[in-house]
Amino acid sequence: MLKVAIVGASGYTGLELIRILHCHPEVAVTCLTSEQSAGKRISEVFPTLRGRCDIVLENLEPVHVAEKADIIFTALPHKAAMEVVPTFLKLGKKVVDLSADYRLSDPAVYGEWYEPHLNPGVLKKSVYGLPEIRRSKIKSAKLVANPGCYPTSIILGLAPLLKKGLIDLSSIIADSASGVTGAGRSAKVDSLYCEVNEGYKAYGVGGVHRHTPEIEQELSLLAGEPLKITFTPHLVPMDRGILSTIYATPKKALTSETLAALYRDFYAGEPFVRVLPAGSLPSTAFVRGSNFCDIAPLLDHRTGRIIVVSAIDNLVKGASGQAVQNMNLICGFPETMGLEGLALFP
């Protein structure tokens, strides 16, 4: 049985990790940390866990955590993960990091969007954890940087077009809408019920959202040359889910049938990407609680532009589910193990 620790277990991604791992037949959760709730049982923090997971939360002491686990999920804010991950690696542990600290390969870019990186040498050893794109490298990785939620929905939506070189790289626009859990569990005025209910708003407009360099890094690698996109995130008054609508101009005339066939072929055999049939569009309601990414590529015959719509649950395929998918690859388990659950509907 694989022993697992979750560092930062009192946030939404920590809870989602516990929920998923509880049903994983090869895993035992042996250690949970929380600086704010240390000494409490996790079921006191999240009553949904009563009678299923009653582990007492601990303060984060890296050496002590490493003694209790074979693999460690770090579900911490940026910088906080950067401070402890090197210790876990030195102690011989494998890490799946859910923060932004190891996603950007260039420490200068990280410094521009966040702050100076504390361990750029470790950064070079990190593997970006999008299984559909980096599966072979993930299998041999000691440190996996779990992708952000917005980037997951956009990269999966564009990967087939970029790999085939079918679109004008200067034409990409992504409008993405997220549920409020994307802002985390910490108390913030902008996330209060009265602030978000009955409203729909853009934020991080004008290329300033911190997921922008991550998205551009991975899309550029797929395209084989640097590119920039116009990315605008939006906040939706719902708990969870991300819907991305992506626009691009094709380099040559395409038919809807050719476009659909391209996506079906590219994602053939992928257990968690569902390319929808003609006439169907993704909805966050149909992936809620699951590790699926639903994608629909379309052709706007009036303008000639390609439109790709993708939907994920931001806490599952956009965070904790993808982290477990990465753990399965690292540890040699079947990739879908513990992730076979269907979406919750209604």
Number of C-alpha atoms within 10 A of each C-alpha: 9 13 15 21 24 27 28 27 27 24 19 21 28 24 22 19 24 23 18 20 21 17 15 17 11 14 14 17 21 15 22 26 26 22 14 12 18 16 14 15 19 26 17 14 17 15 13 13 18 13 8 12 17 16 18 17 25 23 17 16 11 16 12 12 22 21 13 15 19 18 22 27 28 27 27 24 14 16 17 14 21 23 14 17 24 20 14 19 16 9 12 13 18 23 26 29 28 28 22 22 28 32 27 23 18 14 21 14 16 21 13 12 14 15 14 14 21 15 15 16 11 15 21 14 14 24 24 24 29 24 21 15 15 12 16 12 16 24 19 14 21 17 26 28 26 33 28 25 22 26 22 27 30 25 21 20 28 25 21 20 20 19 15 11 15 17 21 15 21 12 15 18 19 22 18 24 22 26 21 22 19 22 14 13 13 9 9 10 10 12 19 11 11 10 12 18 12 10 10 11 11 13 11 14 12 9 15 13 14 15 21 19 21 23 23 19 19 22 25 16 14 20 20 12 10 13 18 18 18 17 24 20 22 18 22 22 19 14 14 20 28 31 28 27 20 22 23 23 20 18 12 9 9 15 13 15 12 11 17 18 13 16 21 19 11 15 17 12 10 11 15 21 21 20 24 17 12 12 7 10 17 21 17 22 17 20 24 25 24 22 29 26 27 24 29 23 26 20 22 12 11 6 8 15 19 21 19 22 24 30 33 33 30 33 29 28 31 28 27 29 27 29 28 26 25 27 24 20 22 24 17 11 14 10 19 18 19 21 23 16 14 13 16 11 9 6
